[in-house]
């Protein structure tokens, strides 16, 4: 037997500016009373876009960024180079990518530039580029690609929490509105 969801009509008073109490409208909303289904949907919403991919060849920055990411409600996935990040380019669980362009290391700058280009073109991923201080050409390049945010001169001790919290809220809204469009 297939369980069919039951629906409840919830009516609330809506106050409209300039109208008397007698002229107020009644707003009706249909809510699904099938709670297990609603819980599964909420879990999918958190899972979708709930991972922040951190790409940095600098181990100290990677560790500090990873701690900030976790503190702000993201699941973290830390990558030391472009090769290890490559497998995540098409992942649907990625909601934000934090790419360190300022650090030097084993990863070539060109490989990280390629990753920025791949993630910036995805509409379901917020791409954040941590660039070099006073590198106007890099900033113009990143903004032309349409990255969500360009942060010049980010150090391991930089406070990224406000940006990560705002990004988490945007990512959840993007993924929840996307799931509503698919369901409609």
C-alpha positions in Angstrom: 0.0 0.0 0.0 1.3 3.4 -1.0 1.3 6.1 1.7 -0.4 9.2 0.4 0.4 12.5 2.2 -2.4 14.2 3.9 -2.8 18.0 3.6 -3.9 20.5 6.2 -5.1 24.0 5.5 -3.6 26.6 7.8 -5.3 29.9 7.9 -3.7 33.0 9.3 -4.8 36.6 9.5 -2.9 38.9 7.2 -2.8 42.6 8.2 -2.8 44.9 5.2 -1.6 48.4 5.7 -4.4 51.0 5.6 -7.3 48.5 6.1 -9.5 48.1 9.1 -9.7 44.9 11.1 -12.9 44.0 9.1 -11.1 44.3 5.8 -8.1 42.1 6.6 -7.6 39.1 4.3 -7.3 35.5 5.2 -4.2 33.8 3.8 -4.4 30.0 3.3 -1.4 27.7 3.1 -1.4 24.1 2.3 1.1 22.2 4.4 2.1 18.6 4.1 1.3 16.6 7.2 3.5 13.8 6.1 6.4 14.6 8.4 8.9 11.8 7.4 8.8 13.0 3.8 9.3 16.6 5.0 12.3 15.6 7.1 13.9 13.8 4.1 13.4 16.8 2.0 15.1 19.0 4.6 18.0 16.6 4.9 18.4 16.7 1.1 18.4 20.5 1.2 21.2 20.5 3.8 23.2 17.9 1.8 22.7 19.7 -1.5 25.3 22.5 -1.6 26.4 21.8 2.0 30.1 21.2 1.2 32.7 23.9 0.8 35.7 22.8 -1.2 38.9 24.5 0.0 41.8 24.5 -2.5 45.2 25.8 -1.2 48.7 24.6 -1.5 49.6 26.3 1.8 48.9 23.8 4.5 48.4 26.5 7.2 45.9 28.4 5.2 44.1 25.2 4.2 43.8 24.2 7.9 42.7 27.6 9.1 40.2 28.0 6.2 38.9 24.5 6.9 38.3 25.4 10.6 36.4 28.5 9.5 34.3 26.5 7.0 33.3 24.0 9.7 32.5 26.7 12.3 30.1 28.3 9.8 28.0 25.2 9.1 29.7 23.8 6.0 31.0 20.4 5.5 34.6 20.7 4.5 36.6 19.1 1.8 40.3 20.2 1.8 42.5 19.9 -1.3 46.2 20.7 -1.5 46.3 20.9 -5.3 44.3 21.1 -8.4 44.6 17.4 -9.2 42.9 16.4 -5.9 40.2 19.0 -6.5 39.6 17.9 -10.1 37.3 15.0 -9.0 34.9 17.5 -7.5 34.3 19.7 -10.5 31.0 18.0 -11.4 29.9 17.2 -7.8 26.4 18.3 -6.9 27.2 18.4 -3.2 29.6 21.4 -3.6 27.9 24.7 -2.6 31.0 26.9 -2.3 34.6 26.7 -3.6 37.4 28.7 -1.8 40.4 28.8 -4.1 43.7 30.3 -2.8 45.4 32.0 -5.8 48.0 33.8 -3.6 49.9 30.9 -2.3 52.6 29.2 -4.2 53.4 25.5 -3.9 53.2 22.2 -5.8 50.1 23.3 -7.6 50.7 25.4 -10.7 48.9 28.7 -10.8 47.5 27.8 -14.3 45.8 24.7 -12.8 44.1 26.7 -10.1 43.1 29.3 -12.7 41.5 26.5 -14.7 39.6 25.4 -11.6 38.3 28.9 -11.0 37.0 29.0 -14.6 35.3 25.6 -14.2 33.5 26.5 -10.9 32.7 30.1 -11.8 30.6 28.9 -14.8 28.4 26.8 -12.5 25.3 28.6 -11.3 24.9 26.3 -8.3 28.3 27.0 -6.8 29.6 30.1 -5.1 33.2 30.6 -6.2 35.5 32.6 -3.9 38.9 33.6 -5.1 41.5 34.5 -2.5 43.9 36.5 -4.6 47.2 38.4 -4.2 47.3 41.9 -2.8 47.4 44.6 -5.4 47.0 42.3 -8.4 44.4 44.3 -10.4 44.7 42.0 -13.5 43.8 38.9 -11.4 40.9 40.7 -9.8 39.6 41.9 -13.2 40.0 38.3 -14.6 38.1 36.8 -11.6 35.3 39.3 -11.8 34.9 38.9 -15.5 34.4 35.2 -14.9 31.6 36.0 -12.5 33.1 34.7 -9.2 30.9 35.3 -6.2 33.6 37.1 -4.3 37.2 38.1 -4.8 39.3 38.6 -1.6 42.7 40.1 -2.0 45.5 39.5 0.5 43.7 36.8 2.7 46.0 35.5 5.4 45.5 32.3 7.5 44.4 34.5 10.5 41.8 36.4 8.3 38.3 36.3 9.6 36.3 34.6 6.8 33.3 33.7 9.1 30.9 36.5 8.0 31.5 35.7 4.3 31.1 31.9 4.9 27.9 32.4 6.9 26.4 34.6 4.2 27.5 32.1 1.6 25.9 29.3 3.4 22.6 31.2 3.5 22.8 32.0 -0.2 23.7 28.4 -1.0 20.8 26.9 1.0 18.4 29.4 -0.8 19.8 28.5 -4.2 19.5 24.8 -3.7 16.0 25.0 -2.1 14.6 27.2 -4.9 16.2 24.8 -7.4 14.5 21.8 -5.8 11.2 23.7 -5.9 11.6 24.4 -9.6 12.3 20.8 -10.3 9.2 19.7 -8.3 6.9 22.1 -10.0 
